[in-house]
Amino acid sequence: MDFSTHHHHHPTNSPSSSSTSSSTPHPMTAGTTTNSGGDQDPMQSWWESVSKARSRILSLSSIVSSTSSFCLSSLADSDRPALSLLSSPEAYSLLSTSLSSPSSGSGSDPLCHWLYDTYVSSDSHLRLIVLSFLPLVSSIYLSRVHSNDTSSIPSLAGFEAVILAIYTAEAKSRAGKALLVHIPDLSQPSLYHTPRHKAPIRDSKSAGIGILSPPLEPQIAVKSTKRASILGTAFECYYKHISHMPTWSKLEFCKSTAVWAGQDCYCQSKFDFDGIVDIDDFVDKVGNLGIIEQNGKTDMEVKGVRIPLPWELSQPVLRILGHCLLGPLNSQDVKDMASVAVKCLYARASHDLIPQAIIGTRSLIQLDKRERAAAKATAAAAANASSNANTPSKAKKPEILLVSK
């Protein structure tokens, strides 16, 4: 199948005919199916899931060349092959190298075929694998779409088919409904407070309801006018399962976001870094993105492309960064890279004058400062307590009582 001619027929063969991510809060329970004769045997369902995952891994091993030190097909022998592939840094290195090749992303790219077919398989664990590569696929795709030299760029139908598969499944799960958020009305009394001034009672059906995401329309192609909303929806799906995403996927997302924000302004280095990230550490981390410090100034030559960041794309990006920044189980590398990305986005929002993005990024910066200050205070208190416990106390001199005769 060539994605350039067939991927737009995806909605009819969408994996969303089964349970999708938004209708199943926990992806680990989404793989069980039922038949017309009643509930399927759990052991049989588990074995079918394992067999399907092993088949997909063996298929992948025939596409991606293994190295002398790591054999991709060895992951198929695991009791949980899909999760073994998801958490394998060696597998990520192999697949990222293949996805980053100059000829990747075309309609005939076998790895894009594998990602597409794996996601439409509707197996929850296999879908997690595809979602974990969404930051990398999106980064490469957007950098090529917005590249100045488009003459040498191959077709990107393969990348677009993978992104559309995720979008279509999410659109199907929402069933044409918008995502709403209920905003508390502080003018009305609650269990936690009593307003100072009585306010007229409002219609409870319409008061305090905001639209987080409008209803999704079916898409058969990634048009330039719909690209931001399609990618934003895919990132919303990524955010739903972010607790299952491996560290390398979150790091890739944070690095990509910093590049998307653009590095054409030096004001990142002018921010107040106190309590967030040490300035030298910030320069080192941003230097990994292609920004280096020369003679005390930041040289903004980046390995990436600045892209448009409308709110429909920035909103899910900030939600993901919020998790990476404040999630208690995230590694320190993820938190530090998220801090860098948030600062880059704050600089970008300040230049573009987008109020929602300015408020969101600045709020994350302040929360990060408080978290790091609290962690530093806790570490200092623990060190002080340990020092006091290890310090031997001096023996008290015997008391001498003077008695007058």
C-alpha positions in Angstrom: 0.0 0.0 0.0 1.2 3.4 -0.9 0.1 6.1 1.6 0.2 8.7 -1.0 -2.8 7.2 -2.8 -4.5 5.2 -0.1 -4.0 6.7 3.3 -6.9 9.1 2.9 -9.3 6.1 2.9 -8.4 5.5 6.6 -11.7 6.7 8.2 -13.5 3.7 6.9 -10.9 1.3 8.3 -10.3 3.2 11.4 -9.3 1.5 14.6 -11.8 3.6 16.4 -14.5 1.1 15.6 -13.3 -0.5 18.9 -12.7 1.1 22.2 -10.5 4.2 21.9 -8.3 6.1 24.3 -10.8 8.7 25.5 -13.5 6.1 26.3 -11.0 3.9 28.2 -9.3 5.8 31.1 -6.7 3.2 31.6 -5.0 1.8 28.4 -4.1 -1.4 30.1 -7.7 -2.5 30.2 -8.6 -1.6 26.6 -7.4 -4.7 24.9 -10.1 -7.1 26.0 -12.8 -7.8 23.4 -16.1 -9.6 23.5 -17.7 -12.0 21.1 -21.3 -12.7 20.3 -21.3 -15.8 22.5 -20.4 -13.9 25.7 -17.3 -12.7 27.4 -14.0 -14.0 25.9 -11.8 -16.0 28.1 -9.2 -13.7 29.7 -6.4 -16.1 29.1 -7.3 -16.4 25.5 -7.5 -12.7 25.1 -4.1 -12.2 26.8 -2.5 -14.8 24.5 -4.0 -13.2 21.4 -2.6 -9.9 22.5 0.9 -11.4 23.1 0.8 -13.2 19.8 -0.2 -10.1 18.0 2.6 -8.1 19.7 5.2 -10.8 18.9 4.1 -10.8 15.2 4.4 -7.0 15.0 7.9 -7.0 16.6 9.1 -9.7 14.2 7.7 -7.7 11.3 9.5 -4.7 12.6 12.8 -6.6 12.9 12.6 -7.3 9.2 12.3 -3.6 8.5 14.9 -2.1 10.9 18.4 -3.5 10.9 19.6 -4.7 14.3 23.1 -3.9 15.5 25.7 -6.4 16.6 25.0 -5.6 20.3 21.2 -5.6 20.1 18.7 -7.8 18.3 15.2 -6.3 17.9 13.5 -9.7 17.5 14.7 -10.8 21.0 12.0 -8.5 22.5 9.4 -10.9 21.0 10.4 -13.6 23.5 9.3 -11.5 26.4 6.1 -12.3 28.4 5.0 -8.7 27.7 6.6 -8.0 24.2 4.8 -4.7 23.5 5.8 -3.2 26.8 9.4 -4.5 26.4 9.6 -2.7 23.0 8.0 0.4 24.6 10.6 0.6 27.3 13.7 -0.4 25.3 16.2 2.4 24.7 18.1 0.3 22.2 14.9 -0.2 20.1 14.2 3.6 20.3 17.7 4.3 19.0 17.3 2.0 16.1 13.9 3.3 15.1 14.8 7.0 15.6 17.8 6.5 13.3 15.6 5.0 10.7 12.9 7.7 11.1 15.5 10.5 10.9 17.0 9.3 7.6 16.6 11.7 4.6 14.3 9.4 2.7 12.0 8.6 5.6 8.3 9.7 5.8 7.4 8.9 2.2 4.3 6.9 1.2 6.5 3.9 0.5 8.4 4.1 3.8 8.1 0.6 5.4 8.5 1.9 8.9 5.6 4.4 8.4 3.6 1.5 7.1 4.5 -0.5 10.3 3.5 2.4 12.6 0.2 2.9 10.8 -0.7 -0.8 10.7 0.3 -1.1 14.4 -1.9 1.7 15.5 -5.0 0.6 13.6 -4.6 -2.9 15.2 -6.5 -1.4 18.1 -4.4 -3.2 20.7 -3.9 -0.8 23.6 -0.2 -1.8 24.3 0.7 -1.6 20.6 -0.9 1.8 20.4 1.3 3.1 23.2 4.4 2.2 21.1 3.1 4.3 18.2 2.2 7.2 20.5 5.6 7.2 22.1 7.1 8.0 18.7 4.7 10.8 18.0 7.1 13.6 19.3 9.9 12.4 17.0 7.6 11.9 14.0 6.0 15.3 14.5 9.4 17.0 14.9 10.8 15.6 11.7 7.6 16.2 9.8 7.2 19.8 10.9 10.9 20.6 10.3 10.5 19.4 6.7 7.2 21.0 6.1 8.6 24.4 7.2 12.0 24.0 5.7 13.2 26.8 3.4 14.5 24.2 0.9 11.4 22.2 -0.1 12.8 21.1 -3.5 14.8 18.2 -2.1 12.1 17.1 0.5 10.5 13.7 -0.4 6.8 13.0 0.0 5.6 13.1 3.6 2.5 11.0 3.1 3.9 8.3 5.4 4.2 10.6 8.3 0.8 12.2 7.6 -0.9 8.8 7.5 0.4 8.0 11.0 -0.7 11.3 12.4 -4.1 11.0 10.7 -4.6 7.5 12.1 -4.2 8.9 15.7 -6.4 11.9 14.8 -9.2 9.8 13.3 -9.3 7.4 16.3 -9.5 10.4 18.7 -12.2 12.1 16.5 -14.3 8.8 16.5 -14.0 8.4 20.3 -15.4 12.0 20.8 -18.5 11.2 18.7 -18.7 14.7 17.3 -18.8 16.3 20.8 -16.7 19.1 22.1 -14.4 18.8 25.2 -15.8 21.0 27.9 -14.3 22.3 31.1 -16.4 23.4 34.1 -15.0 26.6 35.6 -16.0 27.3 39.2 -18.0 30.5 39.8 -16.6 32.2 42.8 -19.5 34.6 43.0 -21.7 31.6 44.1 -21.3 29.9 47.5 -19.8 26.5 47.8 -18.6 24.0 50.4 -15.3 25.9 50.7 -16.2 29.5 50.7 -19.0 32.1 51.1 -18.8 35.1 48.8 -18.8 38.6 50.4 -21.5 39.9 48.2 -24.5 38.0 47.1 -24.7 37.6 43.3 -27.8 36.7 41.2 -28.2 33.0 40.6 -27.2 32.1 37.1 -28.3 29.3 34.8 -26.3 26.3 36.0 -26.4 24.7 32.6 -24.5 27.5 30.9 -22.6 29.2 33.7 -18.9 28.3 34.1 -18.6 26.1 31.0 -15.8 26.6 28.6 -14.8 24.8 25.4 -11.5 23.1 25.8 -11.6 21.6 22.3 -14.3 22.1 19.6 -16.0 19.1 17.9 -13.6 17.4 15.5 -14.3 17.1 11.8 -13.3 14.1 9.7 -10.1 14.7 7.8 -8.9 12.8 4.8 -5.6 14.7 4.4 -3.3 17.0 6.4 -4.0 20.3 4.7 -2.0 23.4 5.7 -5.0 25.1 7.1 -5.8 22.1 9.4 -2.3 21.0 10.2 -2.2 22.7 13.6 -5.6 21.3 14.8 -4.8 17.8 13.6 -1.4 17.8 15.4 -3.0 19.4 18.5 -5.6 16.6 18.6 -2.9 14.0 18.2 -1.0 15.5 21.2 -4.2 15.5 23.2 -4.3 11.7 22.7 -0.6 11.6 23.7 -1.4 13.5 26.8 -4.1 11.0 27.8 -1.5 8.3 28.0 1.5 10.3 29.1 1.9 8.4 32.4 2.8 5.4 30.3 5.2 7.2 28.0 8.9 6.4 28.5 11.5 9.0 29.5 13.1 9.2 26.1 9.7 10.1 24.5 9.1 13.0 27.0 12.7 14.2 26.5 12.2 14.2 22.7 9.0 16.2 23.1 10.6 18.8 25.3 13.6 19.2 23.0 11.3 19.5 19.9 9.1 22.1 21.6 12.1 24.3 22.4 13.1 24.2 18.7 9.6 24.9 17.5 9.5 28.0 19.7 12.4 29.4 17.7 15.8 30.6 18.9 15.9 33.9 17.0 15.8 36.0 20.2 18.4 36.3 22.9 15.9 37.1 25.7 15.9 33.5 27.0 19.3 34.3 28.6 17.9 37.5 30.1 15.2 35.7 32.3 15.4 35.3 36.0 16.9 31.8 36.3 17.0 31.9 40.1 15.4 28.7 41.4 14.6 27.3 38.0 17.6 26.2 36.1 21.2 27.3 36.6 22.2 29.6 33.8 25.3 27.5 32.9 23.1 24.4 32.9 20.6 26.1 30.7 23.2 27.1 28.1 24.5 23.5 28.1 21.0 22.0 27.6 20.0 24.5 24.9 23.4 23.9 23.3 22.3 20.4 22.7 19.6 21.9 20.4 22.2 23.7 18.4 22.5 26.9 20.5 26.0 27.6 21.8 27.5 30.4 23.9 30.3 32.4 22.5 32.1 35.2 24.3 29.3 35.4 26.9 26.6 35.8 24.3 24.2 33.2 22.9 24.7 32.2 19.3 21.2 31.3 18.0 22.1 28.8 15.3 19.6 26.1 15.8 19.3 22.5 14.5 15.6 22.8 13.8 12.9 25.0 12.3 10.7 27.7 13.9 7.1 26.9 13.3 3.7 28.7 13.7 2.3 28.0 17.1 -1.4 28.9 17.2 -3.3 28.3 20.4 -4.9 25.1 19.1 -1.4 23.6 19.0 0.1 25.4 21.9 -2.6 24.4 24.4 -2.0 20.6 24.3 1.8 21.3 24.1 1.6 23.3 27.4 -0.4 20.5 29.1 2.2 18.0 28.2 5.0 20.3 29.3 3.1 20.8 32.6 3.2 17.1 33.3 6.9 16.8 32.3 7.7 19.8 34.5 5.8 18.9 37.6 5.1 15.1 37.4 6.5 13.6 40.6 7.7 10.4 38.9 9.6 12.2 36.1 13.3 12.1 36.0 15.3 15.2 36.7 16.5 15.3 33.1 12.9 15.5 31.9 12.0 18.3 34.4 15.1 20.3 33.4 14.4 19.9 29.7 10.8 20.9 30.2 11.9 24.0 32.1 14.1 25.0 29.1 11.2 24.4 26.7 8.7 26.4 28.8 11.1 29.4 28.8 11.6 29.2 25.1 7.8 29.1 24.6 7.4 32.1 27.0 9.9 34.1 24.9 8.0 33.2 21.8 4.6 34.0 23.3 5.9 37.4 24.5 7.0 38.2 20.9 3.8 36.9 19.3 1.6 38.6 22.0 -0.6 35.6 22.6 -2.2 36.2 26.0 -3.2 32.6 26.7 0.3 31.3 26.0 1.9 34.1 28.0 -0.2 33.3 31.1 0.2 29.6 30.7 4.0 29.6 30.3 4.5 32.2 33.0 2.4 30.1 35.4 4.4 27.0 34.7 7.6 29.0 35.3 6.4 30.2 38.7 5.2 26.7 39.7 8.6 25.3 38.7 10.4 27.9 40.8 8.3 27.0 43.9 8.8 23.3 43.4 12.6 23.7 43.0 12.8 26.0 46.0 10.8 23.6 48.1 13.0 20.7 47.0 16.1 22.7 47.8 14.8 23.6 51.3 13.9 20.0 52.0 17.3 18.8 50.9 19.0 21.4 53.1 16.9 20.4 56.1 17.7 16.8 55.6 21.4 17.5 55.2 21.4 19.6 58.4 19.5 16.9 60.3 22.0 14.3 59.2 24.9 16.5 60.1 23.5 17.1 63.6 22.9 13.4 64.1 26.5 12.5 63.1 28.2 15.2 65.3 29.3 13.7 68.6 28.1 15.6 71.6 30.6 16.8 74.1 30.6 15.2 77.5 29.1 17.4 80.2 31.4 18.5 83.0 30.3 17.4 86.4 28.4 20.0 88.4 30.3 21.5 91.4 28.1 22.8 94.1 29.6 25.4 96.4 28.3 25.1 100.0 29.0 27.9 102.5 29.9 27.0 106.0 
